[in-house]
Each structure stands twice: as structure tokens, then as C-alpha cells.
Amino acid sequence: MAAGMWGFGPDAAATSRQKDAAWATADACPVEIRGATGQFGDAWTNGLYEVDVTHPEIPPVYVLQGGHFERFLYFDAEHYWRVGSCEYKDQEKAAAGSMRSAEKVRPGTLPTQVAAWSVRTGYDEWLLQDVEVRATAKAVEQGLAVGAAVSANGAGETKGYNR
């Protein structure tokens, strides 16, 4: 029996998530989230996220570097990008976390390509905020960045991040 069927091994992530060939062309790179405010803004959401998991058939998973809490940027079961805990990331859980894309996105869409973001401002309240999710300067310098830096007000622009 393959290790992946038991939930561990190199194919474990691919067997537990919804597969879609659109992710094969998505070149993920480290991102920075800035501008999230409120109860779950700064300490729970803002910061540098490194790519933690990649696979050609599933969305990349990003992990917050050096934060006070273990946080992940992941693609949930309802097709929203979302910042949440390890437990929620592993379940691809929707309706959780501290930030999410304001609208559903198609598979293959990276966080840097999302036009608008909502931040949890209370336990049941979400607010559209002018959040920036962009490729890190290091990723841009190394030619790894894809997509655009886009703020929640929709005033995004590509800044040489497209390959």
C-alpha cells in the first residue's frame, strides 16, 4: 500500500485536497501581506509568508515566518484564499481564519492576483480592507514573482512581477 493513502509520505497533500490541473501553471513565490487591521489584523495576518507546500495538482500553501502564531495562507474548499491556523488549513476550512479573498477565485489564481481582501474584525464580522498581498522583494529580484500586487480597493497594478 502506498504511504499517501495513509495520510503521510510525498503524495499525502495531493491525496487530501481537491486536485485541479490549473495549479500546474501557477508558479508560487514568497509573499508579503500588509495593511490588515483590527482584532485579527497585525499579529494574526500581516507578515512574510514562505511557500510551504507545492504540488502540480493542488494549490500552494504558504506559512507565516516569525509571527507570534502559526498561520497559513491556503486555498479553501469554497475557492477562497484564506489566512488561518494549521488545523483549518489541513481541512481546507472555509468560514474560518483572519483574512480571506473577498470573492471566490478560480483554481490556478495565486494570492498576488486577487483583487480584494476581507479581514476578520471580530468573531463574526468581516470588513473589506485595503490589504496588499505582493511578491516579496527577494522573489522579484530572483525572477520568481508572478501576478500583480493588488490592494483591496481594486487599484492594483503590475510592477514587473509577471514572467
N, C-alpha and C positions, 0 to 999 in steps of 0.2 A: 504494500500500500504506500502511496506517495505521502511524504511529510505534509504537503499542503492541505490534504484532506483532513488532517488532524488539527489544523489551525496554526501550524508553525512551519518553518522552512522558507526557502526563497520564493515560493509561489503563494504563500499564505495570504498576502494582501490582495492578490489578484483573484483568489477564490472567494473572498468575503465581500467584495464590492461589486457594484454593477459595472460590467465591462462595456466599453464603447470604443470602437476603433478611432474615433475623433481625437482621443488623447494621444495617439501615436505621433501626431504632428505638433503637439504642444510642448515646446521647449521651456521647461520651468527654470527659473533662476531665483536667487535670493531676493526677497522684497522687504521694504520698509513700510510700516503703517504709521501715519502721523495724523494728528488732529482729532482723534476720538476723545470726547469729553464726557463728563457725567460720572455716575456711580461706578460704572464698569469701563470707563474710558482709559485713562492713562496707565494705571498699573496692570490692568487686565488685558489691554488690547494693543496699545502703541508699542512699537519697537521693531527690531530686526528679526526677520524670520528666514531661517535656512531651509532649503529643500531637504526633507527627511525621507520621503518615500517616493520613488518613481517607478513606473511600470508602463509599457506601451498601451495598455488597455484600460487603465484606471487613472483618475485624476491624481496629480501630485499632492503630497501632504507637506505642509510647512510647520516648523517648530520654532517658537519664540526663543531667542537667545538671551540669556542673562536676566530674565524677568523674575519677579517675585513669585509668580505662579507658572505652572506648566501649562502652556497654551498652544493650541494648534490652529492653523488656518487650513480648513478642509472643505471639500465639496460634499454637501449633504444629500440625503436620499431624495429631497424635493428639488434639487438642482439650484441651490443657493450656495454661494461661498459663505463660510461662517467661521468665526473665531470661537473656539470652545475648548473644553477640557479633553484629556485623553479618552476618558470614558465615552463622551459624546462623539468624538472623532471616530473611535472604533466602531460605534453603532451607526455612523453617518447620520446622527440625530438632528432632526430639524426642531424648530421651536426651542432652541437652547443657545447658550453662548452669550458673548458680549457684543458681537458685531456680525452683520450679515449683508450680503449684497441686497440692494433694495428690491430687486426683481430677480426672477428665475433667469438663469443663463444656460445656453446650450453647452453640452459636453464639448470639451476642447477649448473653451474660453478660460483664459488664465485670469487671476485676480487683477493683474495690471491692466486688463482690458475691460473691467467692469466700470460702468459709468456712474453708479450711485450706491451709497452705503448707508445703512441704518445702524445706529448704536443703541444698545440697551441702556436706558437712563434710569430704570427702576426695575422691579421684578417682573412687571407685566407691560412696561412702557418701552416703546422703540421710537427713536427720533431720527429722521433723515439729517445727517450732518455732513459738513464739508471735510470729509476724510480723504486723505491721499494714500493710495497704495501704489508704490512705484518700485521699479527695479533698483537695487542698491547701486551706489556709485561703483563699487568693485565689479559688479556684474556688467555694468555698462562699459567700463574700461576693458574688460575681458571679452567683450562682444557677445555676452551670453543673454542679454536682455531682449525680451520680446514684448510687444504691445506698447501701450501708452500709459503715461502717468495721468490718471483721471481723478478729478475731485467729484464729490457727491453733488455739486451743483451743475454737473454736466459740462463744465468748462474745461474739458481735458484737451491736451494737445500732445502729439507725439514729439518726443525730444531726442530723436535719433535712436530710439530704442528698438525700432523694427529691424529685423535682419533682412 
